[in-house]
Amino acid sequence: MGKAIFAAALSLVLAGLGHVFLGLWRGLWFAMPSILLLYLYWTGQWEYADVVFLSLGIFAAFDAFSFAQRGYGVV
């Protein structure tokens, strides 16, 4: 249970980190858009980048938690 919660917490920091912590390289599919969204938010190029970043992080956290608990995720 502790590993699953830690993976979910990492995914809330940056989507995909929880997957990489669990040894799943598909987490990079979450991390790359997250990095792009952070860039767009910090430079002010897209007003809603923070909302999409948070939504992606919550989805990635749920997926990482599900994978750690059940052996398969949502995706």
Contact map, one row per residue, 1 for C-alpha under 8 A:
111110000000000000000000000000000000000000000000000000000000000000001000000
111111000000000000000000000000000000000000000000000000000000000000000000000
111111100000000000000000000000000000000000000000000000000000000000010000000
111111110000000000000000000000000000000000000000000000000000000111111000000
111111111000000000000000000000000000000000000000000000000000000010000000000
011111111100000001000000000000000000000000000000000000000000000000000000000
001111111110000011101100000000000000000000000000000000000000100110010000000
000111111111000001000000000000000000000000000000000000000001110110000000000
000011111111100001000000000000000000000000000000000000000000100000000000000
000001111111111111000000000000000000000000000000000000000000100000000000000
000000111111111111100000000000000000000000000000000000001101100100000000000
000000011111111000000000000000000000000000000000000001001101100000000000000
000000001111111010000000000000000000000000000000000000001000000000000000000
000000000111111110000000000000100100000000000000000000001000000000000000000
000000000111111111000000001001100100000000000000000000011101100000000000000
000000000110011111110000011111100000000000000000000000001001000000000000000
000000100110111111111000001100100000000000000000000000000000000000000000000
000001111110001111111100001000000000000000000000000000000001100100000000000
000000100010000111111111111000000000000000000000000000000000000100000000000
000000000000000111111111111100000000000000000000000000000000000000000000000
000000100000000011111111000000000000000000000000000000000000000000000000000
000000100000000001111111000000000000000000000000000000000000000100010000000
000000000000000000111111100000000000000000000000000000000000000000000000000
000000000000000000111111111000000000000000000000000000000000000000000000000
000000000000000000110011111100000000000000000000000000000000000000000000000
000000000000000100110001111111000000000000000000000000000000000000000000000
000000000000001111110001111111100000000000000000000000000000000000000000000
000000000000000110010000111111110000000000000000000000000000000000000000000
000000000000000100000000011111111000000000000000000000000000000000000000000
000000000000001100000000011111111100000000000000000000010001000000000000000
000000000000011110000000001111111110000000000000000000000000000000000000000
000000000000000000000000000111111111000000000000000000000000000000000000000
000000000000000000000000000011111111100000000000000000000000000000000000000
000000000000011000000000000001111111110000000000000010011000000000000000000
000000000000000000000000000000111111111000000000000000000000000000000000000
000000000000000000000000000000011111111100000000000000000000000000000000000
000000000000000000000000000000001111111110000000110110000000000000000000000
000000000000000000000000000000000111111111000000110010000000000000000000000
000000000000000000000000000000000011111111100000000000000000000000000000000
000000000000000000000000000000000001111111111100100000000000000000000000000
000000000000000000000000000000000000111111111111110000000000000000000000000
000000000000000000000000000000000000011111111000000000000000000000000000000
000000000000000000000000000000000000001111111000000000000000000000000000000
000000000000000000000000000000000000000111111110000000000000000000000000000
000000000000000000000000000000000000000111111110000000000000000000000000000
000000000000000000000000000000000000000110011111100000000000000000000000000
000000000000000000000000000000000000000010011111110000000000000000000000000
000000000000000000000000000000000000000010000111111100000000000000000000000
000000000000000000000000000000000000110110000111111110000000000000000000000
000000000000000000000000000000000000110010000011111111000000000000000000000
000000000000000000000000000000000000000000000001111111100000000000000000000
000000000000000000000000000000000000100000000001111111110000000000000000000
000000000000000000000000000000000100110000000000111111111000000000000000000
000000000001000000000000000000000000000000000000011111111100000000000000000
000000000000000000000000000000000000000000000000001111111110000000000000000
000000000000001000000000000001000100000000000000000111111111000000000000000
000000000011111100000000000000000100000000000000000011111111100000000000000
000000000011001000000000000000000000000000000000000001111111110000000000000
000000000000000000000000000000000000000000000000000000111111111000000000000
000000010011001101000000000001000000000000000000000000011111111100000000000
000000111111001001000000000000000000000000000000000000001111111110000000000
000000010000000000000000000000000000000000000000000000000111111111000000010
000000000000000000000000000000000000000000000000000000000011111111100000111
000100110010000001100100000000000000000000000000000000000001111111110000100
000110110000000000000000000000000000000000000000000000000000111111111000100
000100000000000000000000000000000000000000000000000000000000011111111111110
000100000000000000000000000000000000000000000000000000000000001111111111110
001100100000000000000100000000000000000000000000000000000000000111111111000
100100000000000000000000000000000000000000000000000000000000000011111110000
000000000000000000000000000000000000000000000000000000000000000001111111100
000000000000000000000000000000000000000000000000000000000000000001111111100
000000000000000000000000000000000000000000000000000000000000000001110111110
000000000000000000000000000000000000000000000000000000000000001111100111111
000000000000000000000000000000000000000000000000000000000000011001100001111
000000000000000000000000000000000000000000000000000000000000001000000000111
